[in-house]
Amino acid sequence: MGYELNKKDFLKKVPSALRKEFKFLDKFDDAFFADTAPLKSGKIYSVKISEDNVKYIDKKLSPKKTGKNIDFGIGEYSFRFIISGKRAARKGDAKSTQLQELCSLKICENVFKNKKTELKDLVQIYPDLADNKGWIESFEAQEKVFKEIKTKYNLRPTVFNRDGGFMDFISKLVKQFGISAKDSWNPADIWIHSSGIEKEFKDVSSLSEVNNIMIRLFKEGKLLGISLKKTGKIAKMEETNFKSIQMKNNGFIKGKLLLDLKAGGKEFTNDEFSYDLQHPEGTINVQCRMFPKGNRASIQVSYKLKGGKAEMGKVPAAFRNEIYKELTRSAFPKGREMPFTKEMFLQEKDKWVKKVDVITKHSQFDTAVKSGKEFLDNILQIYNTGSDTYHAIELVSKFQGIELAYQFAKLKSDELDKLVTNWSYLAQKKSNIFGPFIKVY
């Protein structure tokens, strides 16, 4: 849980009949960070906002201010707006991410130009940095890695780019080859390169050709893309996709699809399907759930090395679905195809009960229920007591998890290992189908 949701995603949590009461949010700036926790009656739901936004809270709601907390109620729900100046609170907040990456870019540029980077220089770019020890620590560690890159490779960059320029050029170029989002092919956040490098890609006819040109330009010291992750006191670097990759098996250990109920019986223990894999550096944990949550949204698959500072990454949907279909001979589940009302579920309940029966009988899956019948009893209780919002979001996410676990359980052991291992390399953008970059993590 955390304060990660913007205004749009927050409003998706609110019952449609009550959304008009939040019309005042239209006046808010983007310093709005809502909790990812469920919105429940009888429990305070928290949101972090800036001091500037306080004046826009509708007075008709009779807001009560105590210290930095502003409490009010709407319908059966209680809300607490917490005054906070921290703009970096929301993971994935686009503005904060941009400023963090611009700081990294400035540090990288200064390293190659033999200039020292002062904290005051970075605060001018990212004002919240002065109070953020974690990011100061990360930037100091990144600086050491940038120096290592400068020493190790024959790079002579004259252009240091994050927005516009080469970033826009390469993003538009790869769209010609079916890559709608550049990061699903090459997650480089910043580029360092020679002037006029774009002409090297004239008349390319395939994504493979683009990748080969980028590798050649790197060897010639003319181009490098760098993917940035928040680090601790020590940062590392890793060359990715510059050479042919021999995949090492990340064997499937155990899956967890909890179908028991929370106290009160209105919800499952959680809304996801997760599993663990073997890895030379420890254990990979994988979460299959909505990122972020939304009405009847499709789940994503996210890989993370346990104990690591950052995720290994999300598996790009197009490549993920292709491998899944090849090995399971079924389509990757979509949120829009899942039941979101009791009536819809009852029409196909036998199918879901049989799938859960298959999963519960598999030794590598923990469901916290003994049979499909127990699952049926639990989900009917949820439909009879839970909210429509939960049915359309958390339950839709869970149904997709059930479908994945069912298909996993049917696969032979070597087929399952192949599927999840392929996904692990896709999550890290490691494959000859992806563009070359150096990861700083």
C-alpha positions in Angstrom: 0.0 0.0 0.0 1.1 3.6 -0.5 0.2 7.1 -1.8 0.4 6.4 -5.5 -2.9 7.3 -7.1 -3.7 10.5 -9.0 -7.1 12.2 -9.1 -8.4 10.1 -12.0 -7.5 6.8 -10.4 -8.8 8.0 -7.0 -12.2 8.8 -8.5 -12.4 5.3 -9.9 -12.5 4.0 -6.3 -15.5 6.3 -5.4 -19.0 4.9 -6.1 -20.4 6.7 -9.2 -23.3 8.2 -7.3 -20.8 10.1 -5.0 -18.3 11.3 -7.6 -20.2 14.6 -8.2 -19.3 15.5 -4.5 -15.6 15.6 -5.6 -16.1 18.2 -8.3 -13.8 20.5 -6.3 -10.9 18.3 -7.3 -11.0 19.9 -10.7 -9.3 23.0 -9.1 -6.5 21.0 -7.5 -3.0 20.9 -8.9 -1.3 17.6 -9.4 0.0 17.5 -5.8 -2.6 14.9 -5.0 -1.5 11.4 -3.8 -4.3 9.0 -2.9 -3.8 5.7 -1.0 -3.9 2.4 -3.0 -5.7 0.8 0.0 -9.4 -0.1 -0.7 -12.1 2.5 0.0 -14.3 1.1 2.8 -17.2 2.3 4.8 -16.4 2.9 8.4 -12.7 3.3 7.7 -10.8 6.5 7.1 -9.4 6.8 3.6 -6.3 9.0 3.3 -5.0 11.4 0.6 -1.9 13.6 0.7 -2.3 17.1 -0.8 -0.4 20.3 -0.9 -1.2 23.4 1.3 -2.2 25.2 -1.9 -5.1 22.8 -2.5 -6.7 23.1 0.9 -8.6 26.2 -0.1 -10.5 24.4 -2.8 -12.1 21.7 -0.5 -15.8 22.2 -0.7 -17.0 24.0 2.5 -20.4 22.2 2.2 -18.6 19.1 3.3 -17.9 20.7 6.7 -14.2 19.8 6.7 -12.6 19.7 10.1 -8.9 20.6 10.4 -6.8 19.1 13.1 -3.1 19.9 12.7 -2.2 18.7 9.2 -5.3 16.5 8.8 -8.5 17.6 7.2 -11.4 15.2 7.8 -14.8 15.1 6.2 -17.5 12.6 5.3 -19.4 11.8 2.0 -22.2 9.2 2.2 -21.0 6.3 4.3 -17.3 7.0 3.7 -14.8 9.0 5.7 -11.9 10.9 4.1 -8.7 12.4 5.5 -6.7 14.9 3.4 -3.2 15.2 4.8 -1.3 18.4 4.1 2.1 17.4 2.7 4.7 19.2 0.6 6.2 15.9 -0.7 5.6 15.8 -4.4 7.7 12.7 -4.8 5.4 10.6 -2.6 3.7 8.9 -5.5 5.6 6.1 -7.2 5.6 6.6 -10.9 4.5 10.3 -10.7 5.5 11.6 -14.1 6.7 15.0 -12.9 8.8 13.6 -10.1 10.3 10.9 -12.3 11.2 13.6 -14.9 13.0 15.7 -12.4 14.9 12.7 -10.9 16.0 11.6 -14.4 17.1 15.2 -15.3 19.3 15.2 -12.2 20.9 11.9 -13.3 21.4 13.4 -16.7 23.1 16.5 -15.3 25.4 14.3 -13.2 26.3 12.2 -16.2 27.0 15.3 -18.3 29.2 16.8 -15.6 31.2 13.5 -15.3 31.9 13.5 -19.0 32.8 17.2 -18.9 35.0 16.8 -15.9 32.8 19.0 -13.7 31.9 18.5 -10.1 28.2 18.2 -9.3 27.0 20.1 -6.2 23.8 19.4 -4.3 22.7 23.0 -5.0 22.9 22.3 -8.7 20.5 19.4 -8.4 18.1 21.2 -6.1 17.6 23.8 -8.8 16.3 21.0 -11.0 14.5 19.0 -8.3 13.4 21.3 -5.4 12.3 18.4 -3.1 15.7 16.8 -3.2 17.1 18.7 -0.3 14.7 16.8 2.1 15.1 13.4 0.3 18.1 11.5 1.7 17.3 8.4 -0.3 17.6 10.2 -3.7 20.7 12.1 -2.6 22.2 8.8 -1.7 21.1 7.3 -5.1 22.6 10.2 -7.1 25.9 9.9 -5.3 26.0 6.2 -6.2 25.0 6.9 -9.8 27.8 9.4 -10.1 30.4 6.7 -9.3 28.9 4.4 -12.0 28.9 7.2 -14.6 32.6 7.7 -13.9 33.1 3.9 -14.4 31.2 4.1 -17.7 33.4 7.0 -18.8 36.6 5.1 -17.9 35.5 1.8 -19.3 34.1 2.8 -22.7 35.4 4.9 -25.6 32.4 7.3 -25.5 32.7 10.9 -26.7 29.2 12.3 -26.2 28.4 15.9 -27.1 24.7 15.7 -26.6 23.0 14.7 -23.3 19.3 14.0 -23.8 16.2 13.0 -21.9 13.3 14.9 -23.5 12.8 15.7 -27.2 15.8 15.3 -29.5 17.0 11.7 -29.9 14.4 10.4 -27.4 11.6 11.6 -29.6 13.4 10.5 -32.8 13.9 6.9 -31.7 10.4 6.7 -30.1 8.8 7.7 -33.5 11.2 5.5 -35.5 10.4 2.2 -33.7 6.6 2.8 -34.0 7.1 1.9 -37.7 7.9 -1.6 -36.5 4.9 -2.1 -34.2 6.4 -0.7 -31.0 3.8 1.7 -29.6 5.6 2.4 -26.4 9.4 2.9 -26.7 10.1 1.6 -23.2 8.6 -1.8 -24.0 11.5 -2.2 -26.5 14.3 -0.1 -24.9 13.9 1.3 -21.3 16.7 3.8 -21.7 15.7 7.0 -19.7 18.6 9.1 -20.9 20.8 9.1 -24.0 24.4 10.4 -24.5 25.5 10.6 -28.1 27.4 12.5 -30.9 25.8 15.3 -32.7 23.7 14.4 -35.8 23.5 10.7 -34.8 19.9 10.4 -36.3 21.3 10.2 -39.8 22.8 6.8 -39.0 19.3 5.4 -39.0 18.3 6.5 -42.4 16.3 4.0 -44.5 16.3 1.2 -41.7 13.8 -1.5 -42.6 13.5 -3.5 -39.4 13.7 -3.4 -35.6 16.6 -5.8 -35.8 18.5 -3.4 -38.0 17.9 -0.6 -35.5 19.3 -2.7 -32.7 22.4 -3.6 -34.8 23.1 0.0 -35.7 22.8 1.0 -32.0 25.3 -1.7 -31.0 27.7 -0.5 -33.8 27.4 3.1 -32.7 28.1 2.2 -29.1 31.3 0.4 -30.1 32.3 3.5 -32.1 31.7 5.7 -29.0 28.8 7.6 -30.6 25.7 6.5 -28.8 24.5 5.0 -25.5 21.1 4.7 -23.8 21.1 4.4 -20.0 18.2 3.0 -17.9 18.0 4.4 -14.4 16.8 2.8 -11.2 16.8 4.2 -7.7 19.7 2.7 -5.9 21.1 2.5 -2.3 24.5 3.6 -1.3 26.0 1.3 -3.9 25.0 1.3 -7.6 25.9 -1.2 -10.2 25.8 -1.2 -14.0 24.9 -4.0 -16.5 25.3 -4.1 -20.2 22.1 -5.4 -21.7 21.4 -6.7 -25.2 24.8 -5.9 -26.7 25.6 -9.6 -27.1 23.5 -12.7 -27.7 21.9 -13.8 -24.5 21.9 -17.4 -23.2 18.9 -17.6 -20.9 19.4 -19.3 -17.6 16.4 -21.2 -16.2 14.5 -19.4 -13.5 12.6 -22.4 -12.1 9.1 -22.1 -10.8 9.0 -22.6 -7.0 5.5 -21.9 -5.8 2.4 -19.9 -6.7 0.1 -18.2 -4.3 -3.6 -17.6 -5.1 -5.3 -16.8 -1.8 -9.1 -17.5 -2.0 -9.9 -17.3 1.7 -11.8 -14.3 3.1 -10.7 -11.4 5.2 -12.5 -10.8 8.5 -16.0 -9.7 7.8 -16.3 -11.9 4.7 -16.6 -9.1 2.1 -13.3 -9.5 0.4 -10.7 -12.1 -0.5 -7.4 -11.9 1.4 -5.9 -10.1 -1.6 -6.7 -9.4 -5.2 -3.6 -10.9 -6.9 -1.9 -14.0 -8.1 1.8 -14.2 -7.2 4.6 -16.7 -7.6 8.3 -17.2 -6.7 11.1 -18.3 -9.0 14.7 -19.4 -8.5 17.4 -16.9 -9.4 21.2 -17.0 -8.9 21.0 -13.9 -6.7 18.1 -15.1 -4.6 14.4 -15.4 -5.3 12.3 -13.6 -7.9 8.8 -12.6 -6.7 6.2 -12.0 -9.4 2.9 -10.1 -8.9 0.0 -10.5 -11.4 -2.5 -7.8 -10.6 -3.8 -4.4 -11.8 -1.1 -1.6 -12.1 -2.9 0.7 -11.3 -6.3 -0.5 -10.3 -9.2 0.4 -12.6 -12.7 -0.6 -13.4 -12.5 -4.0 -15.3 -8.8 -3.3 -16.1 -6.4 -6.0 -17.3 -3.7 -7.3 -15.0 0.0 -6.8 -15.6 2.9 -9.1 -14.7 5.7 -7.5 -12.6 9.0 -9.2 -11.7 11.1 -8.2 -8.7 14.2 -9.7 -7.1 13.4 -10.1 -3.4 15.5 -7.7 -1.4 16.2 -5.5 -4.5 15.8 -1.8 -4.4 13.8 -1.7 -7.7 11.6 -3.9 -9.8 13.2 -6.0 -12.5 10.3 -4.6 -14.6 6.9 -5.4 -16.0 6.6 -7.9 -18.8 5.6 -6.0 -22.1 2.1 -7.1 -22.9 2.5 -7.9 -26.6 5.6 -10.2 -26.1 4.1 -11.7 -22.9 0.9 -12.6 -24.6 2.6 -14.2 -27.6 4.7 -16.6 -25.3 1.7 -17.3 -23.1 -0.4 -18.3 -26.1 2.3 -20.4 -27.6 2.8 -22.5 -24.4 -0.8 -22.6 -23.0 -2.6 -22.5 -26.3 -5.0 -20.0 -24.8 -5.2 -16.2 -24.9 -3.9 -14.1 -22.0 -6.9 -13.1 -19.9 -8.4 -9.6 -20.2 -10.3 -7.7 -17.6 -13.2 -7.0 -19.9 -13.8 -10.7 -20.3 -14.2 -11.4 -16.6 -17.5 -11.5 -14.7 -18.1 -8.4 -12.6 -21.6 -9.1 -11.3 -23.1 -12.0 -9.4 -25.4 -12.7 -12.3 -22.6 -13.0 -14.8 -20.6 -15.2 -12.5 -23.5 -17.6 -11.9 -23.9 -18.1 -15.6 -20.4 -19.6 -15.7 -19.8 -20.7 -12.1 -19.2 -24.3 -12.9 -16.3 -23.3 -15.2 -14.6 -21.3 -12.4 -15.2 -24.0 -9.8 -13.5 -26.6 -12.0 -10.5 -24.3 -12.6 -10.0 -23.8 -8.9 -10.3 -27.5 -8.3 -7.4 -28.1 -10.7 -5.3 -25.4 -8.9 -6.0 -26.6 -5.4 -4.9 -30.2 -6.3 -1.5 -28.9 -7.6 1.2 -29.2 -5.0 3.0 -26.0 -6.2 0.0 -23.7 -5.5 -1.3 -22.3 -2.2 -4.9 -21.3 -2.4 -5.9 -21.3 1.3 -9.0 -23.2 0.3 -9.4 -27.0 -0.1 -11.6 -27.1 -3.1 -13.6 -25.3 -5.8 -16.7 -25.7 -3.6 -15.1 -23.7 -0.8 -14.1 -21.0 -3.3 -17.7 -21.0 -4.5 -19.0 -20.4 -1.0 -16.6 -17.6 -0.4 -17.2 -15.7 -3.6 -21.0 -16.0 -3.3 -20.6 -14.4 0.2 -18.6 -11.6 -1.4 -21.2 -11.0 -4.0 -23.9 -10.9 -1.3 -22.1 -8.5 1.0 -19.3 -6.7 -0.9 -19.5 -3.5 -2.9 -20.0 -3.1 -6.6 -16.7 -1.3 -6.9 -14.9 -4.3 -5.3 -16.7 -6.6 -7.7 -15.6 -4.7 -10.8 -12.0 -4.1 -9.7 -10.6 -6.5 -7.1 -12.7 -9.5 -8.2 -12.0 -8.9 -11.8 -8.3 -8.9 -11.0 -8.7 -12.1 -9.0 -10.5 -13.8 -11.8 -7.6 -13.1 -14.1 -5.3 -14.5 -11.5 -7.4 -17.7 -11.3 -7.2 -18.1 -15.1 -3.4 -17.7 -15.1 -2.9 -20.1 -12.2 -5.2 -22.6 -13.9 -3.2 -22.5 -17.1 0.1 -22.7 -15.1 -1.2 -25.8 -13.2 -2.0 -27.6 -16.5 1.5 -27.1 -18.0 4.3 -29.7 -17.6 7.0 -28.6 -15.3 9.5 -27.8 -18.1 6.9 -25.9 -20.0 6.0 -23.8 -17.0 9.7 -23.1 -16.3 10.1 -22.0 -19.9 7.1 -19.6 -19.8 8.1 -17.9 -16.5 11.8 -17.7 -17.5 11.0 -16.1 -20.8 8.8 -13.6 -19.0 11.6 -12.8 -16.6 13.9 -11.9 -19.4 11.2 -9.9 -21.1 10.6 -8.0 -17.8 14.3 -7.0 -17.8 14.2 -6.2 -21.5 16.8 -8.9 -22.1 16.6 -10.5 -25.5 17.7 -9.9 -29.1 14.3 -8.3 -29.8 15.1 -5.5 -27.4 17.3 -2.5 -27.9 20.8 -2.3 -26.3 21.3 -0.2 -23.1 23.2 0.0 -19.9 21.2 -0.4 -16.7 22.3 1.6 -13.7 20.7 0.1 -10.6 
